[in-house]
Amino acid sequence: MKNEKQYLFDDPKNIKRLLNIFYLCCAVLVVLDFVIHRHIGHDWENLWAFYPIYGFVGCVVLVVIASWMRTFLMRAEDYYDKPTSTDIGNKKGDEHVDD
């Protein structure tokens, strides 16, 4: 097993580095929120951390709606494998292209 290829994210140090870069980017964006002047369309956009909260609530709403939709969109595991009346007479290899 020494010849097994090592990928980038197989090493826990690389995952830790990536997470640290992600946290640093988040911190920089929070600091920039105080520095950069935004042109707002509504008064509530001026609230501190409005856009992160708005994004989080939007993602939570999407997950809740998707889990609700799953109740009536979900099909059985063998939904597409169920034989129909026309498939009973035709076994694999019995189909003719010229028919």
N, C-alpha and C positions, 0 to 999 in steps of 0.2 A: 504493500500500500504506500510505499515511499514515493512511487512514481505518479501518484494521484495529483492532478492539477489543483493548485491552490488559487481560488478566486479572490477578488478584491474584498468582498464582505464576509469571507470565511474567517478573517482575523478580527477578533473583538476590538483590537486597538483601532482599526479603521472605522468600525461602527461608532466607537466613542468619539473619534475625530469628527466624523460626519455630524453627529449630534451636537458637538460643541460648536461647529460652524453654523448649524441651524439655530442654536440658541443665541449666538453672536448676531446673526442676521435679524432675529426677532428683537433683540435689545437695540440694535441700530435703528430699526424701524420705529420703535417706541420713542426713542430720542428724537428722531426726525419729525415725529408727530408734533412735538413742541416747537420745532424750529421752522418748519415749512408752513407757509400760509396757504390755507385751502380756500378755494372759492366755493362757498356752500350754497345750496339751493333752499334748504330748510334749516330752521333754528336748531333742531335736534342733532344735526350733523356736527354742530360745534361742541357737543358733549365729548369729554375725554374718553378715548377708546370706543367711540361709536362704531367704527367700521369693524374692528375685531369682534365686538359683541354681535353686531348685525350678521357677520359672516358665520359665527358660531351658531346663532339661533337659526339661520337659514339652513345650515347643515343638519342640525337636529330635526328641523321640520321635514327636510327631505328624507331622512332616515325613518322617521315616524310614518310618513306617507307611504314610503316604499314597503315598510313592514305591513301596513294595512292593505296595500294593493296585493301583496303576496298571498293574502288569504283567498282571493278570488281569481288570481292569475296562475296560481300554482297548479301544475299538472302532475299526474302520477309519474313515477320514474320510467315506466315502460309505456308511456303514452303513445310514442311514435312506433313502437314495436308490436302493438296489438294487431293480430291478423284480421283482415276483412274477409268478407264472403268471396271476393274475387281472388284472394291470395290462397285460399284453401286448395283449389285445384292446381295452381301453379306452384311447383316446387323449384328451387334454385336449379338452373340448368335447363328447365323445361320451356323457358321463354324463347320465342322465335322472333328474330328481328324483322323478317319479311312479312309476318302476319299483320 
